[in-house]
């Protein structure tokens, strides 16, 4: 088994076709087929089933695929680290982040790294925690920054808590609900809500009402875009729930109003996730150390 065979196996598995994989890899189909056959022979297993509708992975193939991703990623990382140490080129680190980090903490950490580690090239992928952790497990993302879901399976992952994040209800200044002297939680049940496309936040949002024997409000918009959420909050009567740091500029400038209904705030641990078996490079450890400092 060698890296070339694994790359070709992954290409066929991901594209579901020898023809498509051979085009993507720029190799002949006979050469691709030989590589897959050699890989199957070396492992003494069958990786693909061929049927009238094309090819599909066998149980052994499905088991091998995530390991193949990790092997290729670790090999690429090793070469990048070695070349970086030799001064040949920049080291590339791919990290994932939730929106809560994208506006303040991550930019601060990246600005510091630009000075302390100029050889680093960092690629940032924004998504919700569940999606990010799947990418961490398969090795396409080295680490992720986000909130820890309350009942998620962290098998194979390491989590280091950096902070405890809270959230409160947000609406535009001048919102009709603010005409009441002291709005209560029951007053916002009939409002239309913007809900982050994140299972952790959504569950906390629902629980806020259920714990007070109130119906769950209607969702007007669900999105993972922080910029879209801000735009809708500022230009409509939609309301939402978010972290103070994400909306600090709009709150401090008086454009948005942050409301505390007692039970409307909830907390969740936030920090760094990485694959437990991964050997972090010196540069990756530097990224984590820098984020620890900005989260203090």
N, C-alpha and C positions, 0 to 999 in steps of 0.2 A: 504494500500500500504506500503510495507516495502522494505528495501535494497535488500534482497534476491530475491524478486519478480522482482525488476528492473534489477538486474544483469542477471537473467535468461531471461527476456524479451530482453535485449540488445544482449545476446548471440544468441538467436533464430533469431533476426532481422539481425545480422551481418553475420551469417552463412547460413541463408535462409533455415534452416532445423531443425526440432526437433531432428532428429537422430544425426546430427553433433553436435548440441548444447549440447545434453545430454552426448556425448562422451567427449567433451571439459570440461564440468562442472563436469564430473564423478558422474552423478546422473541418476536415472532411467528415462525413457521417461514418464511413468505415473506420476511420481513426478513432472517432468518439466511441463507437460500438466496441472496438477492441479494448479501449481503456476501461470501459465499464465491465467488460468480460474479465479482464485481468484483475480488476478490483474484486469482483465476485469470487473469482478463483482463489485469490490470496486470502480472502476471509471465509471461504467455503460456505457462502450463503448466497441466496438470490435476492437482489435488490429491487427489481421491477417485475411487474406482471404485465403481460401484453394481452390486450383484449380487442374486441371490435370497436370500442370507443377510444382506443389509444392505450397509453401506458399509465400505470399507477404504481405507487410504492408498495412493496410488501411490508409486513410487520417489521422485518429486519431493516428494511430501508427507512421506515419511519423512525426507528430507534437510532439509526446511524446519522440521520440528517442533522439534528442539533449538535451532535458531537463534531461532525464535519465542519459546521460553521465555526465552532469554537477553535478547532485545530487551525483552520485557515486564518482566523483573526489573530490568534496568539502568534502564529508564524510571522504574519505581517507586522505585528507589534514589535516582535523581537528584532526584525530587520530595521524597522524605523528607529528603535532605541539605539541599536548598534551604530547605525549611520549617523544618528544625531551626536553620539559621543565622539565619533570620528570627525565631526564637523562637516559632514558631507551635505546634509540637508536638514530641514526642519522636522521635528517630531510632531506627528499629528495625533491628537487625542479627541475622540468623539464622546461627548457627554450629553445626557438628557436632562431636561429640567421642566418643572411645572411652572405655570404662569406666576406663582407667588414669588419665585426667585428672579424672574426675568427682568423686573423693573428696577430692582435696587441691589440686592445682595450679589447676584451673579455678575452684573456689570462692574461692581466695585472690586470683586475678586479678579475679574479678567483684566481690569486696568492695572492692578497691582502685579499680576503675572506678566503683563506686557513689559514691565520694567525689570522684574526679578528673573524672568525666564524668557528672554526674547527669541530663543530658538523654538519655542512652542507654537504650534498652530492648532487652535482649538476649534472644533466643529461642534455647534450646539444644535440639538434637536429638541423642539418643544412638543410636549404631549401630556396626557394625563398619566398618573402614576402606574396604573395597571398596564397600559401599553408600554411604557418605558421599561418596566421590570421584565416584560417578555423579551425585549431587545437586549437587556443586560444578561439575561439567562442564556440567550443564543450567542452572545459575544459581539453583536454588531454595535453595541454601546458599551463603553467601559464602565461607566458609573452614571447614576441618576440622582438628581436632587429633587426631593418632593416630600409630601406628607405620607406617613405610614398609615395605610388603610387599617381599620380596627380588626378585621378578621381575615387578613390575607395570608396565604401560605408563603412563608419566606424560606422554604427549603432550598438550599444551595446558594442563598444570598446572605450577605452581611449588611446590617443596618446600624449606622452610628447616628444617634440623635444629636442634633445641633441646636434645636430650639423647640419651643412650644408655640404653635400658631393659633390665634383666635380669629373669630369672624363676627361681624355684626351686620345689621340690616342697613342698606344704603339706598338713598333716593335723592333726586335732584332738589336743590334749594327751591322753594316755591311749589313743591308737590302739594296737591290738595290734602293729603293726609296730614300735613304739617299744620293745617289750620286748626286742628284740635290742640287744646292746651297740653294734654298728656296722652298721646296715642298709645293704645295698648295692643298686645299681640293679636287679639281678636279683630282689631281694626284693619289689619293688613292681610287677613284671610282672603278677602275678595279682590285684592290687587292682583294684577298680572305680573308675573315674575320672570326674571332672567335667571336661569340656573346654569352654573358652570357644567360643562360636559365632563364631569368627574364623579365617579361613584362615591368617593369619600365625602365630598361636599354635599352631594345630592342627598345622601343618607342622613347627614347631620341636619340638613334643611328640613327634610320630612319629619325627622324625630322631634324637632323643635315644636311642631304643631301637635303631633300625636301625643307627646308627653303632657300636653295641656288640654287634651280631649277636644282638639280642634281639627276640622277637616284640612287636608293638604290642599293648598291653593292651586290654581290653574297655572300651568307653565306657558308663558307667551313666547319664550325664546330659550333654546338650549345651544350653547356654543362653548368652544374651548379658546376662543379669541378674546383676550383681555381688552384689546383695543375696541373690538365691536361692542363688548359689554359696556365700556366707558361711554362710547358714543351714544348708545341707546339710553343709558341712564341719564345722560346730560340733555338729551333731546326728546324725551318722552316721559310718560308717567309710569313706565315699567320700574320695578324695584328689584333689588338683588341682595345677596349676602356675600360679603367678601372680607379679605384681610386688610387691616388698616394700611399696611405698607404698600399694598398694591394700588391704593387710591389716595395716598397721602397728599399728593400734589393737588388733586381736585378737592379734597376735604379742607386742606389748609387755605386754599384760595377762595373757599366759600361756595364752590360750584356744587358740591355734593354734601349731603347731611348724613352723618353717621348716627344711627339710632340704637340705643340699648334698651331692649325690652325685658331685661332680666334673663329669661330663659332663651333669648334669641342669640346669645353668644355661646360658642362651644370651642373647645380646644382640641388640637391634634398634634402629635409629635411629628416633627419634620427634620429631615437630615439627608444623609448620603447612603445610597445602596450600591453595592458592588458584588460581583460573583465571588463566593467564598474561596473557590479554588484558584481564582486569578492571582497571579503574582504581579502586584502593582509595581510599575517602574518608578524610578526616582522622581520623574516629572509628574506622574500621576499622584504620587504622595504629596508633592508640592502643591498640586491643585487642591487636594483635600485639606492640607494644612492652611492654605490661604482662605478657603471657605470657612474653616473653623474660626479664623480670626474675625472675619466680617460678620459672623453670626453671633459673636459675643455680645 
